[in-house]
């Protein structure tokens, strides 16, 4: 059974996280996607990978996600970025960091460079979705939807069998967290893995992420027949293989 920990950020906020402590080694930091949690396959696969390769590990659930406290509609990119940086400081401390960002997690990952630029030594993106709140939501909303959101401060978006409550403050905060115009000049391995049949986030988002890194060794892996989550055993093996290359 997976043993979770809780970290009290303040009186009202507790963050659930997974960790594997190792001394004097790099840590894999896995950041999950929008409205996701740590119950899926990827966090456990990467935790086992870390143990096998004698690396440290950290994964957390942002506030309003999974078993972390807080209301989802009160959260935003700024808050989830800050919670992530607090947990990294607590668990990873001064060790080197290999970031793995899944979907929105890639956006949260890019935001960590302002805190841990000197510690980050690799980055793996999975179906990366920085700036998705504007590009894939706000810009595609009809006039009526925008009107409803401005009036009620919230709109419920249906996607397949899921319903996403999208708040106006979340959209506005996303506009303050733009990353595609940034330039990161550090040298390390950056790999974006994207499903060829991803119906949620276009592969162009992964291409845009790679453009941010000016001096890195960059790679885009498009997975044939791959979907957005890339969670089947076959696709998880591709992710592990790419992670191994980043580390070596």
Secondary structure, 3 states (H helix, E strand, C coil): CCCCEEEEEECCEEEEEEEECCCCCCEEEEECCCCCCCCCHHHHHHHHHHHHCCCEEEEECCCCCCCCCCCHHHCCHHHHHHHHHHHHHHHCCCCCEEEEEECHHHHHHHHHHHHHCCCEEEEEEECCCCCHHHHHHHHHCCHHHHHHHHHHCEEEEEECCEEEEEEHHHHHHHHCCCCCCCCECCCCEEEEEEECCCCCCCCHHHHHHHHHECCCEEEEEEECCCCCCCCCHHHHHHHHHHHHHHHC
